Amino acid sequence: MKKVMIVDDNYLSTEGIIKNINWERLDAEVTHVENNGESAIEAIKEDPVDLIISDIEMPDLDGISMSSQAIAINPMVKIILISAYDKFEYAKRAIRLGVCDYIEKPLDYGYLTEKIEHAFRTIDRENRNMELLKQSRPVLTEKFLLDLLHYSGSDAHDHLGRYAEYLNLNLDYNNFSVVKLEIENSSSIEAELGITQYQMELMNVMDLLQESFSVFDTVYFVKEFSGIICILAQNTNNPNHFFQVIHKIVSTFIDTYKNSVLQLNFGIGTIVDSVWNLHISFENASHALKYRFFFPHQNIFDAKEAMGKEFSLLSFSDSREEELIQLICQKNTQAIEQWLHNFFQELSQKCYTKNILFIRIYSLLGRILKFLYELNIDTSDLENKIISVYNQFDQFSTYEQFYQWMNDLCILVCQKLDTSLNSYHNQLCELVQSYIIENFEDNALCLNDIAKHANVSPAYLSALYKKELRTEYQRYDIFLPYRQSLSVPDKI
């Protein structure tokens, strides 16, 4: 039931409002009747109301001034002002204050009832939204923290400064760090357990982390679909000690949780001295977790180790790629496997960014495709395999998996090369035979002419023809039978 206050120095006016409005139908009651603005203010301090219906023209404290003070006390209160005069300035001032409505005397009680109903609907809507806002405060807090991790410096302060106080977040500390937890097998576990059970497991982990990190002054959590972001705050004059304690707690947590169905990996961000620089620690923690690709047997990745270790694409020469091409030409699968093993080992030592590693390998794949193009070999199936992989980076959780994929691809290239080469040799021999038959009566016909027609070297053609035909005269020059019948010179 809504509570209503009527304020008017005219007794007949207040009685008229009380008796001519069906308060019961409106689910409301008049709890206060005051004859001046000052007493009205004192009354609402003691017993707040939902709606104030007040005359404007009153001695001492007029309706406009009283409304200003009442709204300062309770910003949610609704006020309907009544005036015996059609004064536009009154209306403008009332609207600026946030007064709900402004009506003139003499009162039309039916019209006043409509205004009261409108005010009550507004109250109901605002109460409902306020309740939703209270319920969503944890969501707002999480949204605030996420924005804090992604905005930088002055941008973070400008966009989020007021919200920390609104959400009752204490961020007045001199050291902060972000610890990022990733569930390596999140997709498979979620499929196995179902979303509800998986999320329950994640919440259990967060509760245990809350207990483990309770030694710090403040801990905030942001839960993601495949992990948890921990924001740690501590007042200390020794940031290094703060960092070491984080490391120790995470190590202990990993040991305690090692038999769980969830495979946990932690990235520990650097220490920053302001909450508005928290994005730096978050970026470093995320960068550190990329080490997992190169060191699949580790679970904790330290941002200090990751800092400053980048990768130069120029550190690998084209001659290295040519070595692999030669091994592919030789179809030496064992040597190819060893070459790729050495190549990936070198990458793992020089490259600490997964995306940069993929760029380097993409360059190598481009060289292999170029080699096949030059041989006029169809590469559409290989291209589809490569595109499929690069559209789904995350299917490889370690560089070893990518190494195996590369090895399988190179074996496929060898097989394709072998098949294509046999077909090419057969076509070349058929071309040569046709040309000889068409021109065998030409006394000047020689190996150089035929090789030129076939667009290959004379030595290569002679060796290939003997190998392919394997006839009774393969140990001789390919033109021996024609020289015997046509007296072709021995030296051709």
C-alpha positions in Angstrom: 0.0 0.0 0.0 1.3 3.4 -1.0 1.7 6.2 1.6 0.6 9.7 0.7 1.3 13.1 2.3 -1.0 16.2 1.6 0.6 19.6 2.3 -1.6 22.7 2.1 -2.3 25.6 4.5 -5.9 25.6 3.4 -7.9 23.1 5.5 -10.8 22.8 3.0 -8.4 21.9 0.2 -6.8 19.1 2.1 -10.2 17.8 3.2 -11.4 17.9 -0.4 -8.5 15.8 -1.6 -8.9 13.3 1.2 -12.6 12.8 0.8 -12.9 13.0 -3.0 -10.2 10.5 -4.0 -11.0 6.7 -3.6 -7.7 5.8 -1.9 -8.8 2.3 -1.2 -9.2 1.6 -4.9 -5.8 3.0 -5.5 -4.3 0.8 -2.7 -3.1 3.9 -0.9 -3.7 5.8 2.3 -3.1 9.4 3.4 -0.7 9.0 6.3 0.3 12.7 6.8 -1.5 16.0 6.5 0.7 19.0 7.0 -0.2 22.7 6.7 3.3 24.1 5.8 6.4 23.1 4.0 8.7 23.0 7.0 6.6 20.5 9.0 6.2 18.4 5.9 10.0 18.1 5.6 10.3 17.1 9.3 7.6 14.5 8.9 9.1 12.7 5.9 12.5 12.6 7.7 10.7 10.6 10.4 8.3 8.6 8.2 9.0 8.5 4.4 6.1 8.6 2.0 5.7 7.5 -1.6 3.7 10.5 -2.9 3.4 14.2 -1.8 0.5 16.3 -3.0 1.3 19.9 -2.2 0.1 23.4 -2.8 2.7 25.8 -4.2 1.6 29.0 -2.5 2.4 28.5 1.2 4.0 30.8 3.8 7.6 30.3 5.0 8.5 27.4 2.7 6.7 27.3 -0.6 5.9 24.1 -2.5 8.8 24.5 -4.9 11.4 24.8 -2.1 9.8 22.1 -0.1 9.9 19.8 -3.2 13.6 20.5 -3.6 14.4 19.4 -0.1 12.1 16.4 -0.2 13.7 15.1 -3.3 17.1 15.6 -1.7 16.0 13.4 1.2 14.4 10.8 -0.9 15.1 10.9 -4.7 12.4 8.3 -5.3 9.5 10.3 -3.9 6.9 11.5 -6.3 5.4 15.0 -6.0 2.3 16.6 -7.5 2.2 20.4 -7.1 -1.1 22.3 -7.1 -1.4 26.0 -7.9 -4.3 28.5 -8.0 -2.4 30.4 -10.8 -1.4 29.5 -14.3 2.2 30.3 -13.8 4.5 28.8 -16.5 7.6 29.6 -14.5 6.3 27.5 -11.6 5.8 24.6 -14.0 9.3 24.9 -15.5 11.0 25.0 -12.1 9.0 22.0 -10.9 10.0 20.0 -14.0 13.6 20.8 -13.5 13.4 19.6 -9.9 12.0 16.3 -11.0 8.4 16.9 -9.8 6.1 14.3 -11.1 3.1 16.6 -12.1 1.8 20.1 -12.0 -1.9 20.9 -12.0 -4.1 24.0 -11.4 -7.0 24.9 -9.1 -9.9 24.5 -9.0 -9.2 20.8 -8.7 -10.9 18.3 -11.0 -10.7 15.2 -8.7 -11.1 12.8 -11.6 -8.1 14.4 -13.3 -6.2 14.4 -10.0 -7.0 10.7 -9.7 -5.4 10.0 -13.1 -2.3 11.9 -12.1 -2.1 9.9 -8.8 -2.5 6.6 -10.7 0.2 7.7 -13.1 2.5 8.5 -10.2 1.8 5.1 -8.6 2.5 3.3 -11.9 5.8 5.1 -12.1 6.6 4.1 -8.5 5.8 0.5 -9.2 8.0 0.4 -12.3 10.9 2.1 -10.5 10.6 -0.3 -7.5 10.6 -3.2 -9.9 13.6 -1.9 -11.8 15.4 -1.1 -8.5 14.9 -4.7 -7.3 16.3 -5.9 -10.6 19.2 -3.6 -10.3 19.9 -5.0 -6.8 19.7 -8.5 -8.1 22.0 -7.7 -11.0 24.7 -6.0 -8.8 27.0 -9.1 -9.0 26.6 -8.9 -12.8 27.4 -5.2 -12.8 30.4 -5.8 -10.6 31.7 -8.5 -13.0 31.1 -6.2 -15.9 33.0 -3.4 -14.1 35.9 -5.8 -13.5 36.0 -7.0 -17.1 36.1 -3.4 -18.3 38.8 -2.7 -15.8 40.9 -5.4 -17.4 40.5 -4.1 -20.9 40.6 -0.3 -20.5 44.0 1.4 -20.0 45.2 4.1 -17.7 43.2 7.3 -17.9 40.5 5.7 -20.1 39.8 3.2 -17.3 39.5 6.0 -14.7 37.4 8.2 -16.9 34.9 5.4 -17.8 34.8 3.5 -14.6 35.9 5.9 -11.8 32.4 6.5 -10.4 31.3 2.9 -10.5 33.8 1.6 -8.0 32.1 3.7 -5.3 28.6 2.8 -6.6 29.3 -0.9 -6.4 31.0 -0.6 -3.0 34.3 -1.9 -4.3 37.4 -1.1 -2.3 40.2 -0.6 -4.7 42.5 1.6 -2.6 45.6 -0.7 -2.6 49.1 -0.1 -3.8 49.7 -3.6 -5.4 47.6 -5.6 -7.8 48.0 -8.7 -9.9 45.9 -10.8 -12.2 46.0 -14.6 -12.1 44.3 -16.2 -15.0 43.1 -19.8 -14.8 42.3 -21.7 -18.0 40.6 -25.1 -18.1 42.5 -26.9 -20.8 39.9 -29.6 -21.3 36.8 -27.4 -20.9 35.1 -28.4 -24.1 35.4 -32.2 -23.6 34.5 -32.0 -19.9 31.5 -29.8 -20.7 30.3 -32.3 -23.3 30.9 -35.2 -20.9 29.3 -33.7 -17.8 26.8 -31.3 -19.3 26.7 -27.6 -18.9 25.1 -27.5 -15.4 27.6 -30.0 -13.9 30.5 -28.4 -15.6 29.6 -24.9 -14.3 29.2 -26.5 -10.8 32.8 -27.8 -11.1 34.0 -24.4 -12.2 32.2 -22.8 -9.2 33.8 -25.3 -6.9 37.2 -24.4 -8.2 36.4 -20.7 -7.6 35.4 -21.4 -4.0 38.7 -23.2 -3.4 40.6 -20.4 -5.0 38.7 -18.0 -2.7 40.0 -19.9 0.3 43.6 -20.2 -1.1 43.8 -16.4 -1.8 42.2 -15.4 1.4 45.6 -14.4 2.8 45.5 -11.3 0.5 43.6 -8.1 1.4 41.1 -8.4 -1.4 40.2 -10.9 -4.1 37.7 -10.4 -6.9 36.7 -13.1 -9.4 35.4 -13.0 -13.0 34.1 -16.4 -14.2 34.4 -17.2 -17.9 33.1 -20.2 -19.8 36.5 -21.9 -19.9 38.2 -20.4 -16.9 38.4 -17.9 -14.0 40.2 -14.5 -13.7 41.4 -13.7 -10.2 42.2 -10.0 -9.3 44.4 -9.9 -6.2 45.0 -6.7 -4.2 47.5 -6.1 -1.4 48.9 -3.2 0.5 52.6 -4.0 0.8 56.0 -2.3 0.4 57.5 -5.5 -1.1 55.9 -6.3 -4.5 58.4 -9.1 -5.1 57.2 -10.9 -1.9 53.6 -10.4 -3.1 54.5 -12.1 -6.4 56.3 -15.0 -4.7 53.4 -15.6 -2.4 51.0 -15.8 -5.4 53.4 -18.3 -7.0 53.5 -20.4 -3.9 49.7 -20.5 -3.5 49.1 -21.4 -7.1 51.7 -24.2 -7.0 50.1 -25.6 -3.9 46.7 -25.3 -5.5 47.9 -27.2 -8.6 49.3 -30.0 -6.4 46.1 -30.3 -4.4 43.8 -30.3 -7.4 45.9 -32.5 -9.7 43.5 -35.5 -9.5 40.5 -33.5 -10.6 38.7 -34.0 -13.9 39.6 -30.5 -14.8 43.1 -29.8 -16.3 44.1 -26.4 -14.9 46.7 -24.0 -16.3 47.6 -20.7 -14.5 49.0 -17.5 -16.0 50.4 -15.1 -13.4 50.5 -11.5 -14.4 53.1 -8.9 -13.3 52.5 -6.7 -10.2 51.1 -3.2 -11.0 50.8 -0.3 -8.5 47.4 1.0 -9.5 44.0 -0.5 -10.2 43.8 1.6 -13.3 46.9 -0.3 -14.7 45.3 -3.7 -14.1 45.0 -4.3 -17.8 48.8 -4.6 -18.0 48.9 -7.5 -15.5 45.9 -9.1 -17.3 47.6 -8.9 -20.7 50.8 -10.4 -19.2 48.9 -13.2 -17.6 47.2 -14.0 -20.9 50.5 -13.8 -22.7 52.2 -16.1 -20.2 49.4 -18.8 -20.8 50.4 -19.0 -24.4 53.6 -20.8 -23.2 51.3 -23.8 -22.8 51.6 -24.4 -26.6 55.4 -24.9 -26.3 55.6 -26.4 -22.8 52.6 -28.8 -22.6 53.9 -30.5 -19.4 53.8 -27.3 -17.3 50.8 -25.9 -15.5 52.0 -22.5 -14.2 53.3 -19.8 -16.5 55.0 -16.8 -15.2 54.6 -13.4 -17.0 58.2 -12.4 -15.9 59.6 -15.2 -18.1 57.4 -14.3 -21.0 58.3 -10.6 -21.0 60.5 -9.4 -23.8 60.8 -12.7 -25.6 59.5 -12.1 -29.1 60.2 -13.7 -32.4 61.8 -12.5 -35.6 60.6 -13.9 -38.9 63.9 -13.0 -40.4 65.8 -15.4 -38.2 65.1 -18.3 -40.6 66.7 -18.3 -44.0 65.2 -19.5 -47.3 68.0 -22.1 -47.5 66.3 -24.0 -44.6 63.1 -24.2 -46.6 65.0 -25.5 -49.6 66.5 -28.3 -47.5 63.0 -29.5 -46.8 62.0 -29.3 -50.4 65.0 -31.4 -51.4 64.0 -34.1 -48.8 60.5 -34.1 -50.2 61.9 -34.6 -53.7 63.9 -37.5 -52.4 60.8 -38.8 -50.6 63.0 -39.5 -47.6 60.3 -39.6 -44.9 62.7 -40.4 -42.1 64.9 -37.4 -42.9 61.8 -35.2 -43.3 60.6 -36.2 -39.8 64.0 -35.3 -38.4 64.1 -32.0 -40.2 60.7 -31.0 -38.9 61.7 -32.1 -35.4 64.7 -29.8 -35.4 62.7 -27.0 -37.0 60.0 -27.1 -34.3 62.6 -27.4 -31.5 64.2 -24.3 -32.8 60.8 -22.5 -33.1 59.9 -23.5 -29.5 63.1 -21.8 -28.2 62.8 -18.6 -30.2 59.1 -18.1 -30.5 56.8 -17.6 -27.5 53.7 -16.4 -29.4 51.5 -19.1 -30.9 50.2 -16.8 -33.7 53.7 -15.8 -34.7 54.7 -19.5 -34.9 51.7 -20.1 -37.2 52.8 -17.2 -39.4 56.3 -18.8 -39.7 54.9 -22.2 -40.5 52.5 -20.6 -43.0 55.5 -19.2 -44.8 57.0 -22.8 -45.0 53.7 -24.2 -46.3 53.6 -21.5 -48.9 57.1 -22.6 -50.1 55.9 -26.2 -50.4 52.8 -25.2 -52.3 54.9 -23.0 -54.7 57.1 -26.0 -55.4 54.1 -28.1 -56.3 52.7 -25.3 -58.5 55.9 -25.2 -60.4 55.5 -28.9 -61.1 51.9 -28.3 -62.3 50.6 -30.6 -59.5 47.0 -30.1 -58.3 47.2 -28.8 -54.7 43.5 -28.1 -54.0 43.2 -30.8 -51.4 46.4 -29.6 -49.6 45.1 -26.0 -49.7 41.8 -27.1 -48.1 43.7 -28.9 -45.3 45.8 -25.8 -44.6 42.8 -23.4 -44.7 40.9 -25.7 -42.4 43.7 -25.7 -39.8 44.2 -21.9 -40.0 40.5 -21.4 -39.5 40.7 -23.5 -36.3 43.9 -22.5 -34.5 42.8 -23.7 -31.2 42.5 -27.3 -32.2 46.2 -27.5 -31.5 46.9 -27.1 -27.7 50.7 -27.9 -28.1 53.3 -27.3 -30.7 53.9 -31.1 -30.8 50.5 -31.7 -32.2 51.2 -29.1 -34.9 54.5 -30.8 -35.6 52.7 -34.1 -36.2 50.2 -32.4 -38.5 53.1 -30.9 -40.5 54.8 -34.3 -40.7 51.6 -36.0 -42.0 51.2 -33.2 -44.5 54.8 -33.6 -45.9 54.2 -37.4 -46.3 51.1 -36.6 -48.2 53.1 -34.2 -50.4 55.6 -37.0 -51.0 52.8 -39.4 -52.1 51.3 -36.8 -54.3 54.7 -36.0 -55.8 55.3 -39.7 -56.4 52.0 -40.2 -58.1 52.3 -37.1 -60.2 55.9 -37.9 -61.2 55.0 -41.4 -62.4 52.2 -39.9 -64.5 54.5 -37.2 -65.8 57.2 -39.7 -66.7 54.7 -41.8 -68.6 53.4 -38.8 -70.5 56.9 -37.7 -71.3 57.9 -41.1 -72.7 54.7 -41.2 -74.8 55.5 -37.7 -76.1 59.0 -38.8 -77.1 57.9 -42.0 -78.7 55.3 -40.1 -80.8 57.9 -37.5 -81.9 60.4 -40.2 -82.9 57.9 -42.1 -84.9 56.8 -38.9 -86.7 60.4 -37.8 -87.5 62.5 -41.0 -87.7 63.0 -40.5 -91.4 64.9 -37.3 -90.7 68.6 -38.1 -91.0 69.4 -35.1 -88.8 67.3 -36.2 -85.9 69.3 -36.3 -82.6 68.8 -36.5 -78.8 69.1 -32.7 -78.4 66.2 -32.1 -80.8 64.0 -34.6 -79.0 64.9 -33.2 -75.5 64.2 -29.7 -76.7 60.8 -30.8 -78.0 60.1 -32.5 -74.6 61.4 -29.4 -72.8 63.9 -31.4 -70.7 67.7 -31.9 -70.7 69.2 -34.5 -73.0 70.8 -36.4 -70.1 67.6 -36.5 -68.1 65.6 -37.7 -71.1 68.0 -40.5 -71.9 68.1 -41.8 -68.3 64.4 -41.5 -67.9 63.6 -43.3 -71.2 65.9 -46.2 -70.4 64.4 -46.5 -66.9 60.8 -46.4 -68.1 61.0 -48.7 -71.1 63.5 -51.2 -69.6 63.8 -52.8 -73.1 66.5 -55.1 -74.3 68.4 -52.2 -75.6 68.2 -50.0 -72.4 71.9 -50.2 -71.8 72.5 -48.4 -75.1 71.6 -45.0 -76.3 67.9 -44.6 -77.0 68.5 -44.1 -80.7 70.5 -47.3 -81.3 67.8 -49.1 -83.3 67.2 -46.0 -85.4 70.9 -45.4 -86.1 71.2 -49.0 -87.3 68.5 -48.6 -89.8 69.1 -44.9 -90.7 72.9 -44.7 -90.3 72.4 -42.0 -87.6 75.9 -40.8 -86.4 77.1 -42.5 -83.2 77.8 -39.1 -81.5 74.5 -37.5 -81.1 
